[in-house]
Amino acid sequence: MKRRALSLSLSLLLLAGCAPAPEPSPTAAPTASQSPEPVSFDTFLAGVNEARRSAQESGEPMDISAWTSDFREQNNTFTEAEMERLLTPHNLEKPLTLETAREDIETFFTLLRTTYGAYDYFGGDEVFGPLEEQAIAALESGKEEGDILYSKEIRDILYDAVSPVIRDGHFTIGRKHLIEEVRQEPYYVPDQYIADPEAEGLDPAYVKPTIGPDGAITYGFFALSHDGSDLPETLGGYTLDWQPCGMADLEEPEPFVFAERAYEGLPMLVSRKMSPYEMLPESEAELERFASCGGEYADAPVLLFDVRRNSGGSDRWIMDWFEGWTGQPCASRWVFGHRYSQLSCKAFSYPEEQMGNWRVAQEEGTWVPREGVTFLLTDKGTASSGETVVEFLHSVENVLVVGVPSSGCSLVSSNWHFYLPNTGIEVYFGTGLSFCEAMENRDGVGFLPDLWVNPTEAPAAVARLCAYYGLNPQ
């Protein structure tokens, strides 16, 4: 990941998810028992609002035409029987031979070429052609006709071939996520707070705005890393004991998809999933309640919206909630393309007359004014339609995202399960391509928070902040 340098000037710093620096403190670097001078809440919020408004209203043009050309010459790639086989779960039925294993590898790359939404985005034939040759060479290396082969070996060959190229949070081969090779995880140093990171000359890649033990906005050590091995052990005289943030440790006695609660007197919406659980009939009613209750919170002076560990589902629930909450349809700046391929038309029942074309839609973005303050809680479990909540709320005034970056699972949409014809290996990927706010692939990185907080502590930290700055509605 190419990290953007963090500037403590107001505009650049807030675009990176940070805030203006407080006035220099004459005291030594504070710890948990010595809080720094507080940052003005109004100043911090105004900076976030301005950065978000600018991203919605004056960002660079979002153009995906280079990756969405017509492809009608592919409309007869598969027979009806072959499509049925590709869309139907099945196990290995006959002993796997070199010939049938090679056929599955070739079918996999044909699937990508004809169906995958980000095929051209990740390089098209120029990139994937050599990868197919590499995969077949790996299969044939040291083998002879008649050798015993296993599906797991084919899965690993395909995974090793494309995982260095495809950065897609949804894509799995045999239920192995490609993104795990490059996924960036959040780390932090507990109980270390910095009054003025600029004055101390600290590398801004490791310093982010956070909520201190008394509730004041301050700075702490937070960073993204694949496995933590590249994080510095010392910085500016601080000894850094980096710890993984991970996801929120939820202590909920019963599973649910949506609930309305209160946390220390603050109204709190908890959204754990954007689709119903098959084994919980009441979850459909919970989602219907979620979709319909937005208007009841339209005038809330303070609102907590918890989407930690929300793995996604369908966007329609948040779309309805958002319209009730703001009085208008979702207004985020985005561009979306869906590939009407032979297989996607069959899987999603799209009109066959559109086969071989892309359907592209675009929203220029509208800034939504709002008086109350909303705190959106996220963690690395916030993915797919869970991240859609982040995208939508980025278009609304007075929203602060608290926690750690979301999963990073939004580049490729309209995902489906495919099954290779001989091995039955499950391949899961999408037929769409989308960007929000900027032409940036956030998969594996996610949307950065405004206030970095270990997710298990996020609700308590927000409550402290509200008490410190007098935001409590009582």
C-alpha positions in Angstrom: 0.0 0.0 0.0 1.3 3.4 -0.9 0.7 5.5 2.3 -0.2 9.1 1.9 2.2 11.3 3.9 0.3 12.8 6.9 0.5 16.5 7.2 -0.5 18.4 10.3 -1.8 21.2 8.2 -5.5 21.2 8.5 -6.6 20.2 5.0 -4.1 17.4 4.2 -4.2 16.0 7.7 -8.0 15.7 7.7 -8.0 14.1 4.2 -5.9 11.3 5.7 -8.4 10.8 8.5 -6.6 13.0 11.1 -7.1 16.3 12.8 -5.3 19.6 13.4 -2.6 19.5 16.0 -3.2 21.0 19.5 -1.2 23.8 20.8 2.3 22.7 21.9 2.5 21.5 25.5 5.4 22.6 27.7 5.3 19.3 29.5 7.0 16.0 28.7 5.3 13.5 26.5 2.1 12.4 28.3 1.1 8.8 29.2 -2.2 7.4 30.3 -1.9 9.2 33.7 -0.9 12.5 32.1 -3.4 13.7 29.5 -2.3 16.3 26.8 -4.0 19.6 26.1 -7.3 18.8 24.4 -8.1 19.4 20.8 -11.1 21.6 20.2 -14.0 19.3 19.2 -15.7 22.0 17.0 -12.4 22.6 15.2 -11.8 18.9 14.7 -15.4 18.2 13.5 -15.3 21.2 11.1 -12.1 19.9 9.5 -13.6 16.5 8.9 -16.7 18.1 7.5 -14.7 20.2 5.1 -12.6 17.3 3.8 -15.6 15.1 3.3 -17.7 17.8 1.6 -14.8 18.5 -0.7 -14.4 14.8 -1.6 -18.1 14.7 -2.4 -18.5 17.9 -4.4 -15.1 18.6 -6.0 -13.2 15.3 -6.4 -11.5 14.2 -9.6 -13.7 12.7 -12.4 -14.5 9.0 -11.8 -14.2 7.2 -15.1 -14.1 3.4 -15.5 -14.5 3.3 -19.3 -11.0 1.9 -19.8 -12.2 -1.4 -18.0 -15.7 -1.7 -19.3 -15.5 -2.2 -23.0 -18.2 -4.3 -24.8 -17.3 -8.0 -25.0 -20.1 -9.5 -27.2 -17.6 -11.9 -28.9 -17.7 -13.9 -25.6 -21.5 -14.5 -25.6 -21.2 -18.1 -26.8 -18.2 -19.2 -24.7 -20.1 -21.8 -22.7 -22.8 -24.3 -23.5 -25.9 -24.6 -21.4 -24.6 -27.8 -19.9 -21.3 -26.2 -19.1 -23.0 -23.2 -17.4 -25.1 -25.5 -15.3 -22.0 -27.4 -14.2 -20.2 -24.1 -13.3 -23.1 -22.8 -11.2 -23.9 -26.1 -9.4 -22.0 -27.3 -6.3 -20.5 -30.7 -6.8 -17.6 -32.8 -5.6 -14.8 -34.7 -7.4 -16.7 -37.5 -9.1 -13.9 -39.3 -11.0 -10.1 -39.7 -10.3 -8.4 -36.4 -11.2 -6.0 -36.8 -14.1 -3.4 -34.5 -15.6 -5.8 -33.8 -18.5 -8.9 -33.0 -16.3 -6.8 -30.9 -13.9 -5.5 -28.9 -16.9 -9.0 -28.4 -18.0 -10.0 -26.9 -14.7 -7.1 -24.5 -14.8 -8.1 -23.4 -18.3 -11.7 -23.1 -17.3 -10.7 -20.9 -14.3 -8.9 -18.4 -16.5 -11.8 -18.5 -19.0 -14.1 -17.7 -16.1 -12.0 -14.7 -15.2 -11.7 -13.5 -18.8 -15.4 -13.7 -19.5 -17.1 -13.0 -16.2 -14.9 -11.3 -13.5 -15.7 -7.6 -13.1 -12.1 -6.5 -12.4 -10.4 -8.6 -15.1 -9.3 -5.6 -17.2 -8.7 -3.5 -14.1 -6.1 -5.9 -12.9 -4.4 -6.1 -16.3 -6.6 -8.2 -18.6 -5.1 -10.7 -21.1 -1.6 -9.1 -20.9 -1.4 -10.1 -17.2 -3.6 -13.2 -16.9 -2.4 -14.9 -20.1 1.1 -15.5 -18.7 -0.4 -16.4 -15.3 -2.4 -19.2 -16.9 0.8 -20.5 -18.6 2.5 -20.3 -15.2 -0.3 -22.3 -13.6 -0.2 -25.0 -16.2 3.6 -25.3 -16.0 3.3 -25.7 -12.2 0.7 -28.4 -12.7 2.8 -30.4 -15.2 6.1 -30.0 -13.5 7.5 -33.4 -12.6 4.3 -35.2 -13.4 3.3 -37.8 -15.9 0.0 -39.0 -17.3 -1.5 -41.4 -14.9 -0.2 -39.7 -11.8 -2.6 -39.3 -8.9 -3.7 -35.7 -8.4 -5.7 -34.0 -5.7 -8.1 -31.0 -5.8 -6.1 -29.2 -3.1 -3.1 -29.1 -5.4 -5.1 -27.4 -8.1 -6.5 -25.0 -5.6 -3.1 -24.0 -4.4 -1.7 -23.7 -8.0 -4.5 -21.3 -8.9 -4.2 -19.4 -5.6 -0.4 -19.0 -6.0 -0.8 -17.8 -9.6 -3.4 -15.0 -9.1 -3.1 -13.9 -5.5 -0.1 -11.6 -6.2 -2.2 -9.7 -8.8 -5.8 -9.7 -7.6 -6.4 -7.4 -4.6 -10.0 -8.1 -4.1 -11.5 -8.5 -0.6 -14.3 -10.8 -1.8 -12.4 -13.2 -4.1 -11.8 -16.7 -2.7 -10.5 -20.0 -4.3 -11.6 -23.0 -2.3 -12.6 -20.6 0.4 -9.1 -19.2 0.7 -9.2 -15.4 0.5 -6.8 -13.8 -1.9 -6.7 -10.6 0.1 -4.9 -12.4 3.0 -1.6 -12.0 1.2 -1.7 -8.2 1.3 -4.3 -7.4 4.0 -3.3 -4.5 6.2 -4.2 -5.0 9.9 -4.4 -2.2 12.6 -1.9 -2.1 15.4 -1.7 0.3 18.4 0.4 1.0 21.5 -1.8 1.0 24.5 -1.8 3.9 27.0 0.6 6.2 25.1 -0.7 9.7 24.2 1.1 12.5 22.4 0.3 16.1 23.0 2.0 17.5 19.9 3.4 14.9 17.4 4.6 17.6 15.0 6.6 19.4 17.7 8.1 16.0 18.8 9.1 15.2 15.2 7.2 11.9 15.2 6.7 10.1 11.9 3.0 10.8 11.1 2.7 7.3 9.5 2.5 6.0 13.1 0.6 8.7 14.9 -3.2 9.2 14.6 -5.9 11.2 16.4 -7.6 9.2 19.2 -9.7 9.6 22.3 -7.8 9.9 25.6 -8.6 8.4 28.9 -10.5 11.5 30.0 -12.5 11.8 26.7 -10.4 14.5 25.1 -9.3 14.2 21.5 -5.6 13.7 21.5 -3.0 11.6 19.6 -1.8 8.0 19.9 0.4 5.4 18.1 -1.6 3.5 15.5 -0.5 2.0 12.3 -1.4 -0.5 9.5 0.8 -3.4 8.8 0.5 -6.8 7.2 1.9 -8.7 10.2 3.4 -6.1 12.5 7.0 -7.1 11.7 7.8 -3.8 9.9 6.7 -1.6 12.8 9.4 0.4 14.7 10.3 -0.6 18.2 11.2 2.9 19.2 10.2 6.3 17.9 11.2 9.8 19.1 12.2 8.5 22.6 9.1 6.3 23.0 9.3 2.5 23.4 6.6 1.1 21.3 4.9 -2.2 22.4 2.7 -2.7 19.4 -0.5 -4.8 19.9 -3.0 -5.9 17.2 -6.4 -4.2 17.4 -8.3 -6.9 15.6 -12.1 -6.9 15.6 -14.5 -6.1 18.4 -15.0 -8.8 21.0 -18.8 -8.8 21.1 -20.5 -10.1 24.2 -24.0 -10.6 22.9 -26.0 -13.5 24.4 -28.2 -14.1 21.4 -27.4 -13.6 17.6 -29.2 -10.8 15.8 -28.8 -8.7 12.7 -30.1 -5.3 14.0 -30.9 -3.9 17.5 -31.8 -0.5 19.0 -30.0 0.1 22.3 -28.7 2.8 24.6 -25.1 3.1 25.7 -24.6 5.3 28.8 -27.7 7.3 27.9 -26.8 7.7 24.2 -29.0 6.1 21.5 -27.2 3.3 19.7 -28.1 1.4 16.5 -26.3 -2.0 16.2 -26.1 -3.5 12.7 -24.3 -6.9 12.6 -25.4 -8.1 9.2 -27.2 -6.9 6.1 -29.0 -10.2 5.4 -31.2 -12.5 7.5 -30.0 -15.6 9.2 -31.7 -18.7 7.8 -32.0 -20.2 11.3 -33.4 -17.1 12.8 -36.8 -16.2 11.3 -37.0 -13.1 13.4 -34.0 -11.6 11.6 -36.0 -10.7 8.6 -38.2 -8.6 10.8 -35.2 -7.0 12.4 -33.9 -5.9 9.0 -37.4 -4.5 8.1 -37.3 -2.5 11.4 -33.8 -1.3 10.5 -34.9 -0.1 7.0 -37.9 1.7 8.4 -36.6 3.4 11.5 -34.3 6.1 10.0 -36.8 8.9 10.3 -37.1 8.3 14.1 -33.4 9.2 14.5 -33.4 12.1 12.1 -33.3 14.7 14.9 -31.1 12.8 17.3 -28.5 15.3 18.7 -26.1 12.4 19.3 -26.3 9.0 17.7 -24.0 5.9 17.9 -24.2 3.7 14.8 -22.3 0.4 15.4 -21.3 -1.6 12.3 -18.4 -3.4 13.9 -18.2 -7.0 12.5 -20.9 -6.3 10.0 -19.9 -8.7 7.2 -22.5 -7.3 4.7 -25.4 -8.7 2.7 -27.7 -6.4 0.7 -27.4 -2.6 0.4 -31.1 -2.1 0.2 -31.6 -2.0 4.0 -29.2 0.8 4.5 -30.5 2.6 1.4 -34.0 2.7 3.0 -32.7 3.7 6.4 -30.6 6.5 5.0 -33.5 8.0 3.1 -35.6 8.0 6.2 -32.7 9.5 8.3 -31.8 12.3 5.9 -35.0 12.8 3.9 -33.3 12.0 0.6 -31.8 9.0 -1.2 -28.2 8.0 -0.6 -25.9 10.7 -2.1 -22.4 9.3 -2.0 -20.1 10.0 -4.9 -19.6 6.7 -6.7 -19.3 5.0 -10.0 -20.6 1.4 -10.5 -20.3 -1.0 -13.5 -21.9 -4.4 -13.9 -20.8 -6.9 -16.5 -23.7 -8.6 -18.3 -21.8 -11.7 -19.2 -23.1 -15.0 -20.3 -22.8 -16.5 -16.9 -24.0 -13.4 -14.9 -27.1 -13.2 -17.1 -27.9 -16.8 -16.1 -26.9 -16.4 -12.5 -28.6 -13.1 -11.8 -31.4 -13.4 -14.5 -30.4 -10.3 -16.3 -31.9 -9.7 -19.7 -30.1 -11.7 -22.4 -30.4 -8.9 -24.9 -27.9 -6.9 -22.8 -25.4 -9.7 -22.8 -21.9 -8.7 -23.8 -22.3 -5.1 -22.5 -21.6 -3.3 -19.3 -24.2 -1.3 -17.4 -22.5 1.7 -15.9 -24.1 4.1 -13.4 -22.7 7.1 -11.7 -23.6 9.5 -8.9 -21.9 12.9 -8.7 -22.4 13.1 -4.9 -24.4 15.5 -2.7 -23.3 16.9 0.7 -26.1 16.3 3.2 -26.4 19.0 6.0 -27.3 17.7 9.4 -27.3 19.3 12.9 -26.7 16.3 15.2 -23.4 14.4 15.7 -23.2 10.8 14.6 -20.4 8.4 15.7 -20.0 5.5 13.3 -18.1 2.6 14.9 -16.0 0.3 12.6 -13.5 -2.4 12.8 -11.8 -4.9 10.4 -15.0 -7.0 10.4 -16.9 -4.1 8.7 -17.1 -5.3 5.1 -19.1 -5.3 1.8 -22.5 -3.9 2.6 -21.2 -3.0 6.1 -18.8 -0.7 4.3 -21.6 0.7 2.3 -22.8 2.3 5.6 -19.4 4.0 5.8 -19.6 5.2 2.2 -23.1 6.6 2.7 -22.4 8.3 5.9 -19.3 10.0 4.5 -21.7 12.2 2.6 -23.4 13.5 5.7 -22.4 16.5 7.9 -21.2 15.9 11.4 -20.3 12.2 11.2 -17.2 10.9 12.9 -15.9 7.4 12.2 -14.4 5.8 15.4 -12.4 2.6 15.6 -10.0 1.2 13.1 -10.2 0.9 9.3 -12.9 -1.2 7.8 -12.1 -4.5 6.1 -11.6 -3.2 2.6 -14.1 -5.2 0.6 -15.8 -3.0 -1.8 -14.0 -2.9 -5.2 -15.9 -5.8 -6.8 -19.6 -6.2 -6.3 -22.4 -8.7 -7.4 -20.4 -11.7 -6.2 -21.4 -15.3 -7.0 -20.2 -18.9 -6.4 -18.8 -20.8 -9.3 -17.6 -24.4 -9.3 -14.8 -25.8 -11.6 -16.1 -28.7 -13.7 -13.9 -31.5 -12.7 -12.6 -30.8 -9.2 -15.7 -29.0 -8.0 -13.4 -26.3 -6.4 -15.5 -23.3 -5.4 -14.5 -20.0 -6.8 -16.2 -16.9 -5.4 -15.9 -13.5 -7.2 -17.9 -10.6 -8.5 -19.1 -9.4 -11.9 -19.2 -5.7 -10.9 -16.6 -2.9 -10.5 -17.1 0.1 -8.2 -15.4 3.1 -6.6 -16.5 5.6 -4.0 -15.2 9.1 -3.5 -11.9 8.4 -5.4 -10.5 6.1 -8.0 -8.7 4.1 -5.3 -8.8 0.4 -4.5 -9.2 0.2 -0.7 -9.6 -3.6 -0.6 -7.4 -5.0 2.1 -6.9 -1.5 3.6 -10.4 -0.2 4.1 -11.9 3.2 4.9 -9.8 5.0 7.6 -11.4 6.2 10.8 -11.4 9.8 12.0 -10.6 8.8 15.5 -8.5 5.7 15.9 -9.6 3.6 18.9 -9.1 -0.1 19.7 -12.6 -1.4 18.6 -13.3 -3.2 21.9 -13.1 0.2 23.6 -14.9 2.3 21.0 -18.4 2.7 22.6 -16.8 3.6 26.0 -14.4 6.0 24.3 -17.3 7.8 22.5 -19.2 8.1 25.8 -16.1 9.6 27.4 -15.8 12.1 24.6 -19.4 13.1 24.8 -19.1 13.7 28.5 -15.8 15.6 28.2 -17.1 18.0 25.5 -20.6 18.3 26.9 -22.4 16.6 24.0 -24.7 14.4 26.1 -28.3 15.4 25.2 -29.5 15.4 28.9 
